[in-house]
Amino acid sequence: MDENFGEHLRREREVRNIALQDVSRTTKIPLRSLEKLEAGEYEALPGEVFVRGFIKSYARCVGLDDESALLLYDSEREKRRAEAEESQPRMGQAEESPDTDPLQMRRRVGIAVFVVIVLIIATITLSLLLRRPHHTDGGLSLADPSAEGNEHVVGQRLG
């Protein structure tokens, strides 16, 4: 099969005279996502779980068997993976820097955002805990203001 899986889906949809907008409306999958699916741009779609769900819904909508569609998708993904491994440099050659790996970069950004959020929460919590209310003369006090300076008379009756 010279065509990719996305082209296969498009051809099957067009053979049945189903507009992509109708597939979007029926499956509730955004039109842009369906366009990327048909173009074979799986990396531009949200996670693998979503891609598989999109394929199943798309296949059912156009009258294809969803399990066989997933098998075709899996075989194309495996073929792409094998081609990518073959094209990677052999041992002893310069390897790709982890800084250019999009997944590594995404993880680093996620960790950085998490750390910043934790620091903000810690700062707010600490500032609330360390805030001391200012005592004023009109504040609550257990001492009797008329007995100031007469602490030694505790327990005696004033006559």
N, CA, C and O of each residue as an XYZ file, in Angstrom:
636
protein
N       0.848     -1.163      0.000
C       0.000      0.000      0.000
C       0.898      1.231      0.000
O       1.627      1.470      0.963
N       0.847      2.026     -1.096
C       1.654      3.223     -1.214
C       1.063      4.385     -0.429
O       1.788      5.277      0.010
N      -0.252      4.375     -0.254
C      -0.878      5.465      0.486
C      -0.729      5.232      1.985
O      -0.635      4.096      2.448
N      -0.709      6.342      2.737
C      -0.641      6.182      4.188
C      -2.033      5.942      4.744
O      -3.027      6.001      4.020
N      -2.086      5.677      6.010
C      -3.356      5.336      6.649
C      -4.366      6.473      6.534
O      -5.544      6.230      6.272
N      -3.917      7.704      6.725
C      -4.817      8.852      6.608
C      -5.420      8.971      5.224
O      -6.605      9.272      5.085
N      -4.612      8.736      4.197
C      -5.113      8.773      2.819
C      -6.127      7.658      2.590
O      -7.105      7.834      1.863
N      -5.885      6.512      3.215
C      -6.833      5.390      3.134
C      -8.183      5.802      3.715
O      -9.231      5.536      3.126
N      -8.145      6.457      4.883
C      -9.397      6.907      5.499
C     -10.117      7.904      4.592
O     -11.327      7.806      4.387
N      -9.366      8.860      4.053
C      -9.969      9.870      3.174
C     -10.614      9.207      1.958
O     -11.741      9.534      1.587
N      -9.891      8.275      1.343
C     -10.425      7.598      0.144
C     -11.708      6.851      0.473
O     -12.675      6.922     -0.285
N     -11.732      6.135      1.597
C     -12.927      5.386      2.001
C     -14.104      6.338      2.256
O     -15.244      6.024      1.914
N     -13.827      7.489      2.851
C     -14.882      8.475      3.111
C     -15.419      9.035      1.799
O     -16.629      9.168      1.619
N     -14.492      9.367      0.872
C     -14.909      9.947     -0.400
C     -15.674      8.948     -1.258
O     -16.600      9.339     -1.970
N     -15.306      7.652     -1.208
C     -16.021      6.623     -1.954
C     -17.481      6.566     -1.510
O     -18.371      6.282     -2.312
N     -17.718      6.835     -0.242
C     -19.072      6.790      0.323
C     -19.780      8.155      0.234
O     -20.893      8.311      0.736
N     -19.133      9.135     -0.403
C     -19.678     10.483     -0.567
C     -20.091     11.119      0.760
O     -21.183     11.672      0.890
N     -19.195     11.027      1.736
C     -19.447     11.629      3.045
C     -18.508     12.821      3.195
O     -17.294     12.686      3.046
N     -19.072     13.977      3.487
C     -18.260     15.182      3.669
C     -17.536     15.105      5.016
O     -18.060     14.551      5.982
N     -16.345     15.661      5.063
C     -15.567     15.659      6.309
C     -16.316     16.425      7.405
O     -16.225     16.071      8.580
N     -17.052     17.469      7.025
C     -17.839     18.225      7.994
C     -18.919     17.341      8.630
O     -19.236     17.485      9.811
N     -19.478     16.427      7.833
C     -20.485     15.505      8.367
C     -19.861     14.532      9.359
O     -20.474     14.197     10.373
N     -18.646     14.080      9.069
C     -17.944     13.191      9.999
C     -17.677     13.941     11.300
O     -17.853     13.391     12.387
N     -17.256     15.191     11.185
C     -16.983     16.003     12.371
C     -18.246     16.185     13.204
O     -18.223     16.037     14.426
N     -19.341     16.504     12.536
C     -20.613     16.725     13.232
C     -21.102     15.443     13.912
O     -21.589     15.488     15.042
N     -20.977     14.317     13.237
C     -21.453     13.043     13.773
C     -20.582     12.545     14.920
O     -21.090     12.078     15.939
N     -19.277     12.646     14.748
C     -18.350     12.096     15.754
C     -18.003     13.080     16.867
O     -17.454     12.690     17.898
N     -18.328     14.371     16.652
C     -17.961     15.436     17.614
C     -16.447     15.642     17.689
O     -15.938     16.173     18.676
N     -15.736     15.224     16.651
C     -14.290     15.438     16.565
C     -14.074     16.743     15.808
O     -14.673     16.938     14.751
N     -13.236     17.640     16.319
C     -13.003     18.904     15.609
C     -12.521     18.667     14.175
O     -11.750     17.747     13.901
N     -12.994     19.515     13.280
C     -12.657     19.391     11.864
C     -11.143     19.413     11.640
O     -10.627     18.637     10.837
N     -10.420     20.306     12.352
C      -8.957     20.380     12.218
C      -8.300     19.049     12.583
O      -7.336     18.636     11.938
N      -8.807     18.386     13.598
C      -8.238     17.092     14.003
C      -8.476     16.044     12.930
O      -7.600     15.224     12.653
N      -9.659     16.065     12.324
C      -9.937     15.110     11.245
C      -9.045     15.380     10.036
O      -8.579     14.448      9.380
N      -8.812     16.650      9.748
C      -7.926     16.994      8.629
C      -6.509     16.483      8.896
O      -5.859     15.957      7.992
N      -6.038     16.633     10.111
C      -4.696     16.148     10.465
C      -4.648     14.627     10.423
O      -3.641     14.048     10.018
N      -5.721     13.983     10.836
C      -5.781     12.520     10.790
C      -5.680     12.037      9.348
O      -4.918     11.119      9.047
N      -6.451     12.659      8.460
C      -6.408     12.257      7.051
C      -5.067     12.599      6.393
O      -4.659     11.947      5.431
N      -4.389     13.615      6.912
C      -3.086     13.993      6.349
C      -1.959     13.140      6.920
O      -0.817     13.247      6.472
N      -2.262     12.298      7.897
C      -1.232     11.453      8.503
C      -0.365     12.206      9.492
O       0.730     11.748      9.819
N      -0.827     13.351      9.977
C      -0.075     14.167     10.929
C      -0.475     13.780     12.362
O      -1.050     14.586     13.093
N      -0.169     12.558     12.744
C      -0.600     12.039     14.040
C       0.075     12.760     15.200
O      -0.510     12.898     16.274
N       1.306     13.221     14.984
C       2.037     13.903     16.046
C       1.404     15.244     16.398
O       1.589     15.747     17.506
N       0.661     15.825     15.462
C       0.016     17.123     15.682
C      -1.312     16.963     16.421
O      -1.936     17.955     16.799
N      -1.738     15.737     16.625
C      -2.991     15.467     17.338
C      -2.699     15.267     18.823
O      -1.572     14.951     19.203
N      -3.716     15.450     19.655
C      -3.492     15.207     21.085
C      -3.212     13.732     21.324
O      -3.650     12.913     20.516
N      -2.534     13.356     22.347
C      -2.102     12.020     22.728
C      -2.622     10.822     21.953
O      -3.656     10.881     21.288
N      -1.889      9.756     22.057
C      -2.172      8.504     21.344
C      -3.570      7.960     21.668
O      -4.242      7.425     20.788
N      -3.998      8.093     22.895
C      -5.325      7.600     23.288
C      -6.395      8.311     22.472
O      -7.344      7.681     22.006
N      -6.244      9.637     22.296
C      -7.217     10.390     21.516
C      -7.177      9.982     20.053
O      -8.224      9.846     19.419
N      -5.984      9.785     19.510
C      -5.856      9.394     18.104
C      -6.590      8.080     17.875
O      -7.328      7.942     16.899
N      -6.395      7.122     18.763
C      -7.057      5.831     18.613
C      -8.579      5.979     18.709
O      -9.321      5.331     17.970
N      -9.030      6.828     19.616
C     -10.475      7.086     19.731
C     -11.020      7.761     18.480
O     -12.104      7.423     18.006
N     -10.257      8.723     17.945
C     -10.676      9.390     16.714
C     -10.811      8.378     15.576
O     -11.770      8.419     14.805
N      -9.841      7.475     15.482
C      -9.858      6.485     14.397
C     -11.077      5.577     14.524
O     -11.754      5.299     13.534
N     -11.350      5.122     15.723
C     -12.514      4.240     15.924
C     -13.814      4.957     15.555
O     -14.661      4.397     14.860
N     -13.965      6.195     16.022
C     -15.181      6.956     15.719
C     -15.302      7.242     14.227
O     -16.379      7.098     13.648
N     -14.207      7.644     13.613
C     -14.177      7.951     12.185
C     -14.578      6.701     11.384
O     -15.427      6.755     10.494
N     -13.940      5.581     11.729
C     -14.204      4.334     10.993
C     -15.681      3.943     11.092
O     -16.297      3.593     10.085
N     -16.241      3.999     12.273
C     -17.661      3.654     12.451
C     -18.551      4.597     11.645
O     -19.533      4.175     11.034
N     -18.190      5.875     11.653
C     -19.006      6.880     10.962
C     -19.054      6.632      9.458
O     -20.102      6.807      8.836
N     -17.929      6.226      8.867
C     -17.905      6.010      7.412
C     -18.185      4.560      7.025
O     -18.138      4.216      5.844
N     -18.476      3.710      8.003
C     -18.863      2.337      7.702
C     -17.723      1.355      7.612
O     -17.864      0.308      6.979
N     -16.588      1.661      8.229
C     -15.451      0.733      8.255
C     -15.435     -0.010      9.584
O     -16.006      0.446     10.575
N     -14.774     -1.155      9.588
C     -14.593     -1.892     10.835
C     -13.532     -1.166     11.658
O     -12.405     -0.977     11.202
N     -13.904     -0.759     12.883
C     -12.985      0.048     13.686
C     -11.750     -0.731     14.121
O     -10.668     -0.153     14.222
N     -11.884     -2.021     14.377
C     -10.725     -2.818     14.801
C      -9.717     -2.996     13.669
O      -8.509     -2.922     13.891
N     -10.212     -3.230     12.461
C      -9.267     -3.371     11.337
C      -8.627     -2.016     11.017
O      -7.470     -1.962     10.599
N      -9.367     -0.933     11.210
C      -8.780      0.394     11.005
C      -7.642      0.619     11.994
O      -6.592      1.145     11.626
N      -7.849      0.221     13.248
C      -6.792      0.367     14.256
C      -5.580     -0.506     13.920
O      -4.440     -0.102     14.151
N      -5.824     -1.698     13.377
C      -4.709     -2.565     12.973
C      -3.894     -1.924     11.848
O      -2.664     -1.979     11.862
N      -4.575     -1.321     10.882
C      -3.871     -0.626      9.800
C      -3.060      0.551     10.358
O      -1.916      0.773      9.962
N      -3.664      1.288     11.269
C      -2.965      2.418     11.899
C      -1.725      1.924     12.650
O      -0.642      2.493     12.517
N      -1.896      0.859     13.441
C      -0.765      0.313     14.207
C       0.364     -0.152     13.291
O       1.539      0.054     13.593
N       0.005     -0.779     12.174
C       1.058     -1.250     11.268
C       1.796     -0.066     10.633
O       3.011     -0.126     10.447
N       1.068      1.012     10.298
C       1.756      2.188      9.759
C       2.654      2.821     10.812
O       3.774      3.227     10.500
N       2.187      2.912     12.042
C       2.998      3.494     13.120
C       4.266      2.665     13.341
O       5.348      3.217     13.542
N       4.125      1.350     13.305
C       5.285      0.468     13.492
C       6.269      0.640     12.337
O       7.483      0.653     12.544
N       5.744      0.770     11.135
C       6.604      0.978      9.964
C       7.363      2.297     10.094
O       8.561      2.356      9.820
N       6.670      3.346     10.508
C       7.324      4.656     10.705
C       8.396      4.577     11.796
O       9.475      5.155     11.667
N       8.080      3.861     12.858
C       9.031      3.716     13.963
C      10.294      2.994     13.488
O      11.409      3.397     13.821
N      10.114      1.935     12.717
C      11.264      1.184     12.205
C      12.102      2.060     11.266
O      13.332      2.014     11.310
N      11.447      2.850     10.424
C      12.180      3.739      9.519
C      12.951      4.795     10.300
O      14.072      5.151      9.936
N      12.347      5.292     11.372
C      13.020      6.304     12.193
C      14.241      5.717     12.885
O      15.274      6.378     12.992
N      14.127      4.473     13.357
C      15.261      3.818     14.009
C      16.398      3.583     13.022
O      17.567      3.737     13.373
N      16.064      3.212     11.799
C      17.086      2.987     10.782
C      17.799      4.275     10.408
O      18.993      4.266     10.111
N      17.077      5.370     10.422
C      17.682      6.639     10.007
C      18.452      7.313     11.142
O      19.167      8.284     10.895
N      18.328      6.830     12.370
C      19.080      7.409     13.479
C      20.547      7.034     13.355
O      20.877      5.974     12.823
N      21.429      7.903     13.845
C      22.870      7.631     13.725
C      23.268      6.377     14.502
O      22.712      6.058     15.553
N      24.244      5.692     13.945
C      24.757      4.485     14.590
C      25.644      4.862     15.768
O      25.992      6.030     15.940
N      26.009      3.876     16.576
C      26.883      4.129     17.727
C      28.200      4.705     17.227
O      28.712      4.293     16.186
N      28.742      5.655     17.973
C      29.985      6.292     17.587
C      29.756      7.575     16.828
O      30.647      8.422     16.763
N      28.565      7.741     16.244
C      28.246      8.976     15.562
C      27.590      9.925     16.560
O      27.119      9.504     17.616
N      27.567     11.190     16.217
C      26.967     12.184     17.112
C      25.487     11.881     17.283
O      24.757     11.678     16.313
N      25.066     11.855     18.535
C      23.659     11.598     18.810
C      22.924     12.914     18.946
O      23.519     13.961     19.199
N      21.606     12.833     18.770
C      20.771     14.016     18.881
C      20.747     14.493     20.322
O      20.605     13.690     21.244
N      20.880     15.757     20.513
C      20.878     16.356     21.844
C      19.494     16.216     22.464
O      18.491     16.375     21.768
N      19.420     15.917     23.778
C      18.105     15.823     24.410
C      17.381     17.163     24.410
O      16.166     17.209     24.602
N      18.121     18.262     24.194
C      17.478     19.568     24.154
C      16.593     19.725     22.925
O      15.686     20.557     22.924
N      16.841     18.937     21.876
C      16.040     19.050     20.663
C      14.888     18.052     20.638
O      14.061     18.089     19.726
N      14.823     17.171     21.614
C      13.732     16.197     21.680
C      12.480     16.899     22.201
O      12.471     17.370     23.339
N      11.424     16.978     21.390
C      10.233     17.717     21.814
C       9.596     17.146     23.078
O       9.083     17.900     23.905
N       9.623     15.831     23.235
C       9.026     15.227     24.423
C       9.801     15.619     25.676
O       9.204     15.927     26.707
N      11.146     15.610     25.587
C      11.982     16.025     26.721
C      11.732     17.496     27.047
O      11.627     17.869     28.216
N      11.638     18.324     26.014
C      11.403     19.749     26.236
C      10.037     19.967     26.889
O       9.899     20.806     27.779
N       9.040     19.219     26.450
C       7.697     19.335     27.012
C       7.697     18.932     28.483
O       7.053     19.572     29.314
N       8.429     17.863     28.790
C       8.517     17.422     30.189
C       9.206     18.470     31.049
O       8.766     18.748     32.164
N      10.292     19.056     30.532
C      11.021     20.076     31.293
C      10.151     21.295     31.556
O      10.169     21.855     32.652
N       9.392     21.702     30.550
C       8.499     22.849     30.737
C       7.434     22.502     31.778
O       7.109     23.327     32.632
N       6.897     21.299     31.708
C       5.897     20.871     32.680
C       6.438     20.864     34.093
O       5.762     21.302     35.023
N       7.650     20.371     34.259
C       8.271     20.339     35.590
C       8.515     21.763     36.077
O       8.278     22.069     37.245
N       8.986     22.629     35.194
C       9.241     24.024     35.582
C       7.953     24.715     36.020
O       7.944     25.431     37.021
N       6.871     24.506     35.281
C       5.588     25.108     35.653
C       5.125     24.566     37.002
O       4.636     25.322     37.842
N       5.276     23.279     37.208
C       4.894     22.670     38.481
C       5.674     23.287     39.641
O       5.093     23.624     40.672
N       6.977     23.433     39.474
C       7.822     24.003     40.528
C       7.410     25.443     40.825
O       7.338     25.841     41.988
N       7.142     26.221     39.784
C       6.730     27.615     39.984
C       5.410     27.672     40.749
O       5.260     28.490     41.657
N       4.460     26.820     40.397
C       3.173     26.798     41.097
C       3.362     26.419     42.560
O       2.767     27.042     43.440
N       4.174     25.416     42.832
C       4.436     25.007     44.221
C       5.087     26.150     44.994
O       4.729     26.394     46.147
N       6.035     26.850     44.379
C       6.687     27.976     45.054
C       5.695     29.095     45.355
O       5.745     29.694     46.429
N       4.809     29.375     44.433
C       3.805     30.415     44.662
C       2.887     30.028     45.816
O       2.602     30.845     46.691
N       2.429     28.784     45.813
C       1.554     28.318     46.890
C       2.293     28.367     48.227
O       1.719     28.786     49.233
N       3.550     27.946     48.250
C       4.336     27.963     49.482
C       4.528     29.392     49.979
O       4.440     29.648     51.180
N       4.788     30.318     49.071
C       4.977     31.714     49.454
C       3.697     32.300     50.048
O       3.741     32.977     51.075
N       2.581     32.047     49.418
C       1.305     32.559     49.930
C       0.999     31.952     51.295
O       0.601     32.658     52.221
N       1.187     30.646     51.412
C       0.921     29.976     52.687
C       1.819     30.518     53.783
O       1.351     30.801     54.886
N       3.088     30.663     53.498
C       4.028     31.167     54.483
C       3.692     32.599     54.889
O       3.777     32.946     56.067
N       3.311     33.429     53.926
C       2.964     34.813     54.264
C       1.714     34.871     55.123
O       1.617     35.724     56.006
N       0.761     33.989     54.888
C      -0.442     33.958     55.730
C      -0.135     33.463     57.131
O      -0.704     33.962     58.102
N       0.748     32.499     57.249
C       1.095     31.963     58.565
C       1.929     32.944     59.380
O       1.801     33.002     60.603
N       2.770     33.703     58.718
C       3.658     34.618     59.432
C       3.031     35.983     59.686
O       3.597     36.789     60.425
N       1.899     36.251     59.102
C       1.244     37.530     59.317
C       0.735     37.576     60.751
O      -0.045     36.720     61.167
N       1.170     38.563     61.492
C       0.757     38.720     62.890
C      -0.206     39.893     62.968
O       0.066     40.959     62.416
N      -1.327     39.706     63.649
C      -2.253     40.833     63.779
C      -1.641     41.906     64.674
O      -0.968     41.585     65.654
N      -1.869     43.166     64.349
C      -1.361     44.280     65.140
C      -2.257     44.473     66.352
O      -3.476     44.583     66.215
N      -1.650     44.515     67.561
C      -2.417     44.733     68.783
C      -2.624     46.221     68.974
O      -1.689     47.010     68.835
N      -3.839     46.598     69.289
C      -4.153     48.004     69.556
C      -4.659     48.122     70.981
O      -4.887     47.114     71.650
N      -4.832     49.340     71.442
C      -5.302     49.559     72.811
C      -6.726     49.060     72.985
O      -7.116     48.702     74.096
N      -7.489     49.030     71.950
C      -8.877     48.598     72.050
C      -9.046     47.108     71.861
O     -10.175     46.642     71.703
N      -7.974     46.347     71.870
C      -8.059     44.922     71.631
C      -8.580     44.166     72.835
O      -8.762     44.754     73.900
N      -8.816     42.917     72.692
C      -9.290     42.072     73.775
C      -8.178     41.862     74.787
O      -7.025     41.639     74.416
N      -8.527     41.933     76.070
C      -7.548     41.718     77.126
C      -8.238     41.055     78.292
O      -9.394     41.357     78.586
N      -7.549     40.165     78.954
C      -8.117     39.489     80.110
C      -7.942     40.319     81.383
O      -8.624     40.067     82.377
N      -7.062     41.282     81.369
C      -6.789     42.094     82.568
C      -7.838     43.172     82.718
O      -8.341     43.703     81.728
N      -8.170     43.496     83.958
C      -9.123     44.551     84.262
C      -8.383     45.877     84.193
O      -7.422     46.073     84.938
N      -8.798     46.802     83.317
C      -8.055     48.040     83.154
C      -8.038     48.891     84.433
O      -7.103     49.670     84.617
N      -9.031     48.774     85.320
C      -9.041     49.571     86.551
C      -8.088     49.007     87.587
O      -7.763     49.674     88.570
N      -7.640     47.778     87.369
C      -6.745     47.156     88.338
C      -5.291     47.289     87.926
O      -4.423     46.666     88.537
N      -5.002     48.089     86.899
C      -3.616     48.258     86.477
C      -2.818     48.871     87.602
O      -3.264     49.841     88.215
N      -1.693     48.349     87.878
C      -0.839     48.838     88.956
C      -1.231     48.269     90.306
O      -0.540     48.513     91.295
N      -2.302     47.528     90.373
C      -2.763     46.945     91.639
C      -2.682     45.431     91.598
O      -3.516     44.753     92.198
N      -1.713     44.899     90.915
C      -1.608     43.458     90.776
C      -1.379     42.794     92.130
O      -1.731     41.625     92.290
N      -0.811     43.484     93.100
C      -0.514     42.889     94.399
C      -1.763     42.755     95.254
O      -1.701     42.142     96.319
N      -2.890     43.305     94.830
C      -4.108     43.281     95.617
C      -5.019     42.141     95.187
O      -6.183     42.106     95.584
N      -4.534     41.239     94.412
C      -5.351     40.152     93.883
C      -5.906     39.355     95.059
O      -5.165     38.960     95.958
N      -7.174     39.132     95.043
C      -7.811     38.314     96.071
C      -8.270     39.134     97.287
O      -8.985     38.598     98.134
N      -7.891     40.394     97.400
C      -8.332     41.227     98.532
C      -9.525     42.059     98.104
O      -9.680     42.415     96.936
N     -10.362     42.358     99.085
C     -11.519     43.192     98.829
C     -11.146     44.648     98.983
O     -10.513     45.065     99.953
N     -11.554     45.379     98.013
C     -11.310     46.823     98.104
C     -12.477     47.443     98.856
O     -13.637     47.137     98.582
N     -12.167     48.302     99.791
C     -13.196     48.770    100.657
C     -13.726     50.059    100.420
O     -14.617     50.504    101.144
